[in-house]
Amino acid sequence: MKNKQSEKVAVIGSGLIGRAWAIVFARAGLNVNIYDQSKAALNDCLGLTKSLLEDAHTAGLINESVQSILSRIHPVETLELACSGVHFIQENIRETVEAKLEIFAELDHLAPEHAILASSTSWLPTSLFTEKLPGRARCLVGHPTNPPYLIPLVEVSPAPWTSPEVVERAMVFYEAVHQEPVLVKKEIHGFLLNRVQGAVLNEMLNLYEEGYASSADLDKVMKFGLGLRWSFMGPFETIDLNAPDGVTDYAARYGQTYADVAKTQKNNTWDAQVIAEIEQERRTILKREELDSRSRWRDNRLMNLRKHQQDQPK
Ligand SMILES: NC(=O)c1ccc[n+]([C@@H]2O[C@H](COP(=O)([O-])OP(=O)(O)OC[C@H]3O[C@@H](n4cnc5c(N)ncnc54)[C@H](O)[C@@H]3O)[C@@H](O)[C@H]2O)c1
């Protein structure tokens, strides 16, 4: 991305994730066409984006003025205008196979030939909604973590027919806009992050359901335990450092125990009764009407954590 000012990308869908992507791209110096089929959503988009940028500015996460970044985000009224002259399109519309099939057919028809078409879908493999497209070799999933301007992970998940050159360009592009792309080498439902999150929730629910601990204490296992380390290193690096001679030493000491425990871990069914009990415990800790203010508190904590992470040597 040598001449950033002349570079243009498109964001399709201006909801929660679309707005957040617009910040990522504009913050990196790119011009962003943003389109939504809902006129109301498109009208609200700049105002909502401005307040997110102001919070990020206050937290010291961006140095450029909010107005200057905002001036690179251009709401446009048609999909055709959104696609005009762009080299990368990030799609963020509702999560159904039908909707993704339809929008990708339109994008493949309208976008410049060299443009990459990336979907933010949380669960759907690329091959489910691109198989029949003439331009299927330029399509892939670029799954962000909400919100991508604070959490940099992007899961790049190509279909078997996505061109390796497109995959490489997408990885380079996400890095250039200061995200942390990881490559999902084979298609899998839920990609990586949601599968790991699902595995943790599965065991948390099991332990709760079987009466081993309260939901608040199980949250503390992450908040004051595992999460502290996991906020700056992964579980593989963790076990590499948790035995004097690294991973193999750790596996020799504890691997069999983990394997035995795994045999006792069942697949949780997310039973409605159990969820209702957790809901009750949560509502005594946090009232329904406090959910919004607590979400803002969470975003502020995230911003501070991200600032701390950014300030550390890599
Ligand atoms: N919310 C999350 O935490 C999260 C995280 C990662 C990925 N995602 C994925 O991002 C995508 C968007 O999710 P969201 O949370 O931003 O949803 P959202 O409901 O906030 O926004 C979706 C927007 O898309 C618009 N839209 C719907 N159909 C359209 C179309 N055909 N053309 C143009 N605009 C259209 C809607 O008007 C709406 O403004 C989904 O695929 C979702 O799975 C969501």
The ligand as an SDF file (V2000), in Angstrom:
LIG
                    3D

 44 48  0  0  0  0  0  0  0  0999 V2000
  -21.3720   -9.0760   16.0260 N   0  0  0  0  0  0  0  0  0  0  0  0
  -20.2480   -9.7740   16.1940 C   0  0  0  0  0  0  0  0  0  0  0  0
  -19.7360   -9.9390   17.3070 O   0  0  0  0  0  0  0  0  0  0  0  0
  -19.5280  -10.3290   14.9750 C   0  0  0  0  0  0  0  0  0  0  0  0
  -18.1670  -10.6920   15.0890 C   0  0  0  0  0  0  0  0  0  0  0  0
  -17.5020  -11.1700   13.9390 C   0  0  0  0  0  0  0  0  0  0  0  0
  -18.2010  -11.3020   12.7360 C   0  0  0  0  0  0  0  0  0  0  0  0
  -19.5180  -10.9570   12.6640 N   0  0  0  0  0  0  0  0  0  0  0  0
  -20.2010  -11.0990   11.3800 C   0  0  0  0  0  0  0  0  0  0  0  0
  -20.3070   -9.8230   10.7510 O   0  0  0  0  0  0  0  0  0  0  0  0
  -21.4990   -9.7800    9.9520 C   0  0  0  0  0  0  0  0  0  0  0  0
  -22.3200   -8.5690   10.3680 C   0  0  0  0  0  0  0  0  0  0  0  0
  -22.6750   -8.6730   11.7350 O   0  0  0  0  0  0  0  0  0  0  0  0
  -23.1040   -7.3940   12.6030 P   0  0  0  0  0  0  0  0  0  0  0  0
  -22.9980   -7.8290   14.0280 O   0  0  0  0  0  0  0  0  0  0  0  0
  -22.3810   -6.1840   12.1480 O   0  0  0  0  0  0  0  0  0  0  0  0
  -24.6590   -7.2660   12.1930 O   0  0  0  0  0  0  0  0  0  0  0  0
  -25.5640   -5.9550   12.2330 P   0  0  0  0  0  0  0  0  0  0  0  0
  -26.9680   -6.4410   12.2900 O   0  0  0  0  0  0  0  0  0  0  0  0
  -25.0990   -4.9960   13.2770 O   0  0  0  0  0  0  0  0  0  0  0  0
  -25.3010   -5.2560   10.8170 O   0  0  0  0  0  0  0  0  0  0  0  0
  -25.6870   -5.8180    9.5850 C   0  0  0  0  0  0  0  0  0  0  0  0
  -25.9690   -4.6600    8.6280 C   0  0  0  0  0  0  0  0  0  0  0  0
  -26.0750   -5.2010    7.3120 O   0  0  0  0  0  0  0  0  0  0  0  0
  -27.1170   -4.5080    6.6560 C   0  0  0  0  0  0  0  0  0  0  0  0
  -27.5670   -5.3530    5.5420 N   0  0  0  0  0  0  0  0  0  0  0  0
  -28.3190   -6.4800    5.6070 C   0  0  0  0  0  0  0  0  0  0  0  0
  -28.4830   -6.9930    4.3620 N   0  0  0  0  0  0  0  0  0  0  0  0
  -27.8120   -6.1720    3.5110 C   0  0  0  0  0  0  0  0  0  0  0  0
  -27.5750   -6.1730    2.1140 C   0  0  0  0  0  0  0  0  0  0  0  0
  -28.0980   -7.1290    1.3340 N   0  0  0  0  0  0  0  0  0  0  0  0
  -26.8360   -5.1860    1.5690 N   0  0  0  0  0  0  0  0  0  0  0  0
  -26.3080   -4.2170    2.3560 C   0  0  0  0  0  0  0  0  0  0  0  0
  -26.4920   -4.1470    3.6920 N   0  0  0  0  0  0  0  0  0  0  0  0
  -27.2230   -5.1260    4.2570 C   0  0  0  0  0  0  0  0  0  0  0  0
  -28.1590   -4.2340    7.7150 C   0  0  0  0  0  0  0  0  0  0  0  0
  -29.0090   -3.1670    7.3570 O   0  0  0  0  0  0  0  0  0  0  0  0
  -27.2790   -3.9310    8.9270 C   0  0  0  0  0  0  0  0  0  0  0  0
  -27.0300   -2.5290    9.0410 O   0  0  0  0  0  0  0  0  0  0  0  0
  -22.2010  -11.1220   10.1440 C   0  0  0  0  0  0  0  0  0  0  0  0
  -21.8580  -12.0000    9.1060 O   0  0  0  0  0  0  0  0  0  0  0  0
  -21.6280  -11.6020   11.4800 C   0  0  0  0  0  0  0  0  0  0  0  0
  -21.6590  -13.0070   11.6100 O   0  0  0  0  0  0  0  0  0  0  0  0
  -20.1990  -10.4550   13.7510 C   0  0  0  0  0  0  0  0  0  0  0  0
  1  2  1  0
  2  3  2  0
  2  4  1  0
  4  5  1  0
  4 44  2  0
  5  6  2  0
  6  7  1  0
  7  8  2  0
  8  9  1  0
  8 44  1  0
  9 10  1  0
  9 42  1  0
 10 11  1  0
 11 12  1  0
 11 40  1  0
 12 13  1  0
 13 14  1  0
 14 15  2  0
 14 16  1  0
 14 17  1  0
 17 18  1  0
 18 19  2  0
 18 20  1  0
 18 21  1  0
 21 22  1  0
 22 23  1  0
 23 24  1  0
 23 38  1  0
 24 25  1  0
 25 26  1  0
 25 36  1  0
 26 27  1  0
 26 35  1  0
 27 28  2  0
 28 29  1  0
 29 30  1  0
 29 35  2  0
 30 31  1  0
 30 32  2  0
 32 33  1  0
 33 34  2  0
 34 35  1  0
 36 37  1  0
 36 38  1  0
 38 39  1  0
 40 41  1  0
 40 42  1  0
 42 43  1  0
M  CHG  2   8   1  16  -1
M  END
$$$$
